[in-house]
Amino acid sequence: MPRALVALFVLLGLPAGLAGTAHAAVVAHAAVATSLPPIAPPLPRGVQSKSWSVPDYIAAWEKQHGRPMTAEERYHLARGCIGVTVVNLDREDAPNPPLNLSFGTYQRAMEVQAALNEIVATRPSPREYAEQVRKHPALQGVQNLVRAFPTFIDPANLHAAIFSKRFYSKQDPNWTDEQAAEMYRPNPRTGQVDMSTYRYRARPGYVNFDYGWYDEQTNNWWHANHAEPGMKVYQSTLRYYSRPLLDFDEQVFTVAFARVA
């Protein structure tokens, strides 16, 4: 297994014994087809990040989707990193990306994503979906699975996707540092992180969050510096996107259904 991947798993807090399993999951997951081609070729070997102007990103997105980006989508995109994730989810019910299927590691998010895509591939009714998630061995104990299913979208047009969110843990200024440190710990049985207390608050004097949209076909992450004006979009490796920053002390990997057709 490449040493760079081992370092990446350590960076994300994966136990060393899981590194080989996670690498196998990455390779297997790359074979999962989606309805849309990648928005851009993967970063060349050795390149950690590439900057895109907003007009260039919009042009690439429109080519990928085969249609113009709407005025509403341009409005959301202009919100910055959160907008990049919103326009790629392509769901009118999600002005902010849903956080109810958040996990402490990339590997666990991939396991849940794979299970959900296996289920939606059967094109289930809402009742059939609820029954299948209840029985699936990879989803035992995971909360909010039924709530996460957008029943107004044809399952043939759904794909479980992954994005990451980095944030500051002290979401209530009345919490002690010890309380904040424990608030977003993953459930030891399911790996799930309860984000119900998250309030979009920033560490005083810093940025409040960073979202990264995962393109599983290129293994790259799409994020941004900040909202307009002066917004730039970045295509990055996970290592670069997850690099230490004073703004954030927590990171989750979230699974959400995206519209892909």
N, C-alpha and C positions, 0 to 999 in steps of 0.2 A: 504494500500500500504506500503511495507517495507520502513523503514526510510532510509536505505542505498540507495534506488533508488531515494528518494526525494533529498537526499544530492547530488547524482550524477547529477540530473537535475539542481540543483542550481549551481553546479560546471561548467556545460556547458552553463550557462546563460539562461536557459529556465525560463520563467515566472512561478511563483508558480502555477497559475491556469491551466497551461498546463500539470502539472506533471501527473495527472490521465490519461489524454488523451494519453500522451506519453507512460505510462506504458501499457495501453491497446494496443497501436500500437506494442510495443515490443512483447507482448504475441501473438497477431495475426500474427505478422511477423514470429515468430518462426515456424509457421506451413507451411511456404512457402518452397516447396521442391526444391532442386538443384540436379544436376546430379551427384555430387561428395559427398562422405561421409566426415565428418570432418577429418582434418589431425591428430587430437589427441583428447582424451577425454577432457571435460571442466575442468578448474581448480577446485580443491576441494573447498568447502565452507571455507572462511576465508583466502585462499591463493590468494595474489594479483598478483604475477608474478612468472614465472618459466623460468629458463635459459636452452637453448638447444645449444649443439655444432652444428656447421654447418654440419658435417657428419650425426649426428642424425636427424637433420631437413631434410636433403636431403633424408634419408632413409624413413622417415615418409611421405614426399611429394611423393616419388616414389610409395609407397604402396597406397596412396590415389588416384593417377592418373593411377596406373596400368601399368606404363612404366618407363624406366630410364629417369632421367633428362638429357637433352642434354648438350653438351659442351657450346652452346650459353646460355642456361638457367643458367648453373653454373657460367658463366661469369657475367651474370646480377645479380644473387644472391649475388655474391661476392662484389657487390657495396654497400651492407649494407641494411639499412631499405628500401631504395627506390627499391632495388633489390627484397626484399621479396614481395612487391606489384607488381612489374613487372612480376615476374614468376607466380604469381597467376592470373593476368589478362590474361596471355597466349595469347598475341596478338603481332604479328610481326610488326604491325604498331605503337607500343607504346613503344619505348625505354625508355621514361619517362612517368609516369602515366598522362593521360590527366586531366586537371584541369578545363575544361570548364563547368562542372556541379557541382560546389562547392557551399556549403550552410553553413550558420552560425551556425546551430544546427543539432545535430544528428537526432532529431525528423523530421525536414523538409527533410533531406536527405532520411530518411526512407519512407516518404510519396511519394517522387519522385521515389525512387527505386520501391516501390510497384506498382505505376502507370505504369512504364516502363515494369516491368515484366508481368503485366496484358496485355499490348499491345503485347509484343514479344511472349506471349503464343499463340497468334492467328497466329503465323508464317507469319507476314506481308511481302509483298514486300516493297521496299524502298518508293514507292509512298503511299501504304496503311499505312505504319508506319507514314509518314509525316502527313497524314490526321488524323490519330488517335491521335497523340500527339497534333495536333492543337485543337481538340475538347475536350480532356480530362480535366475535371474540376480541377484536382489537378495540372495541368501543365500550367495553364493560365499565360502568361507573362514570363515564364521561357525561357531564351535564350539558343541557341546552341543545342537544342534537336535533330534537323535533322543532324547537323554536328557530333554529338556524336555517331550516329548509324553506326557500321562497316558493310557496305553493302557487303563486300567480305566474310562474315561469314554467314552460314545458320542460320536463326533465331532459329531453333530447337536446336542449340548449343550455344545459348547466354543466359546470365543471368545478369541482372543489379546488380552490387555489390557495396559495400561501402568501402572506405578507408578514413583515416583521414590524414591531413597534418598539422604539426605545423611549424611555421616559424617566422622570424623577419619582422616586418612591414615596416621598413625604407629601402625599396628596391632601392631607389634612394638617394644617399648621399646628394643631393641638396634639398630634401624635408625637410621642417621644422617638428618638432615633432608633431605639430598640423595636418599637412597634412598627415603624416604617420598614425596618429591615426584614420583618417577618411577614408583612402584609401580602406580598406578592410571591411568596414561596410556592413552588409547584406542589400539588397534591402528591404525596409519595406513592400512591397506588396508580393514579391515572396520568400524572404529569401535567394535569390541567392547572392553569393559574386563574384564580377568581379575580376578574377585573371590575367587579360591581362597585368598588369604592373609588375607581379611577375618575378624576374630575378635570383632566387636561391642564393641571397646574404645573408651572415651571419651578425649577430651583430659582430663587430670587436672583435676577440679573442674567439669566441664561435662557436658552431656547426651551420651549415646553415639551417638544416631542420630535421624533423623526420616524417616518414610515418608509419602509422599503418593500416594493412590489417584486415578487419573485417570478422570473421567467424560467420555468423549469426546462425549457428546450435548450437554453443557452447556459443555464446555471449562473445567470447574472441577476443583479438586483437593481431596481430603478428607484431613485429617490431625488431629492432636490435640496438646494441650499435654503430657500425660504420662499415666501409668497411673492407675487408681483408687487411693486416693480423690481426689476433686477433679478428675476428668477432664472436659475439655471437648473437643468435636469442632468442627473448623473446616472451613468451605467457603470456598476461597480461589482467587484467580487464581494462575497460575503465577509471575507476577512477585512476588506477596506471599509465596507459599510458598518461593520461591528467594531471598528477600532475604538479604543478608549477615548472618551470625551468627557469633560467636566460637567456638561449639561445633564448627563444621564447616569443612573446607577442601576437601571433595570432594562431588560430586553425580553420580549416574548415573541413567539412565532404563532401566528394566528391562521386558522383555516376558515375560509368563507366561500360560499358559492358565488361564482361569477357567471354572467351571461356570456356565452361564447359564439352565439349565432343569432 
